[in-house]
């Protein structure tokens, strides 16, 4: 197996939640070998259990109950965005329950979201649910050069094909737009 980024050989690194991770000794990139196609993986892995702490899949204890803490961090990110863009169209990639979309809407942005998890999208508040596309980035359909801001908050490491996904997202970004990536 070769590195996604630099094409050098990968070496076994460790196993987490029954997934084998491999590290490139040349560039240091760590990759997870999913064992199934990415689209199949995201539909299964990012289900209810991921957001509610099920053994082996849970990333959160209870994403819904943690909303005050999650949105506190998001408010900080939005305040930094507002230094560069006061308003405009914002696309939140990996929007989960729609918290950042909701926050951006309440702060003057025309906000939308994108998330592959049907569970997460179903939990978004009614006012934002119809603004979230339920797809991985590879299947997103937005007008070219329509976004002033694209946010990716704790989602970059979950992308199936980061280079291709970033190229696609860049096509949605206006020439003077910004992309915010937090990991």
C-alpha positions, 0 to 999 in steps of 0.5 A, spaced: 500 500 500 502 506 498 501 513 501 495 517 498 499 524 498 506 522 496 505 515 494 511 512 498 510 505 502 505 505 508 507 502 514 502 499 519 501 504 525 496 501 530 488 499 530 483 503 533 475 501 533 477 495 529 480 499 523 487 499 521 491 505 521 497 506 516 503 511 517 507 514 511 514 514 513 516 519 508 511 524 509 507 522 516 500 522 513 496 517 517 491 513 513 485 509 515 483 503 511 476 502 511 475 495 508 469 498 504 467 503 499 467 510 503 460 511 501 458 505 504 462 506 510 459 513 512 452 511 511 454 505 516 459 509 521 456 516 522 449 513 524 445 514 531 451 511 535 456 515 532 453 521 536 450 518 542 456 514 544 455 507 542 461 502 543 466 502 538 463 507 534 461 513 538 465 519 538 460 523 542 457 521 549 451 525 547 451 530 541 444 533 542 446 534 550 453 537 548 450 543 544 451 548 549 459 546 549 459 545 541 456 552 539 460 555 544 466 553 540 462 555 533 461 562 536 469 563 536 470 560 529 464 565 527 467 571 530 473 570 526 470 569 520 466 575 521 473 579 521 473 577 514 466 576 511 460 580 515 455 576 511 454 572 505 453 565 503 456 560 508 456 552 506 458 548 513 461 541 510 460 536 515 454 540 518 451 534 523 445 537 527 446 543 523 448 547 529 453 552 525 448 553 520 443 555 525 448 560 528 450 563 522 443 564 520 442 567 526 448 572 525 446 574 518 449 569 513 445 565 508 447 558 511 447 551 508 450 545 510 452 538 507 453 532 511 452 524 509 449 522 516 441 521 515 441 521 523 445 527 523 441 531 518 434 528 521 436 531 528 437 538 525 432 544 527 426 544 522 429 551 520 435 549 518 434 541 516 431 543 509 438 547 508 442 541 509 444 536 503 445 529 505 451 527 501 458 526 502 462 532 499 463 528 492 455 528 491 454 535 493 451 540 488 451 547 489 452 553 484 459 554 482 462 560 485 456 561 490 459 561 497 463 566 500 465 562 506 466 554 506 467 551 513 469 544 515 469 544 523 472 537 525 471 534 518 477 534 514 480 528 517 473 524 515 473 526 508 474 520 503 478 523 498 481 530 501 484 532 494 478 531 490 473 533 495 477 540 496 477 541 489 470 540 488 469 545 494 473 550 491 469 550 485 463 552 490 467 558 493 467 565 490 474 568 488 474 572 494 471 567 498 474 563 504 475 556 507 475 555 514 478 548 516 479 546 523 481 539 526 
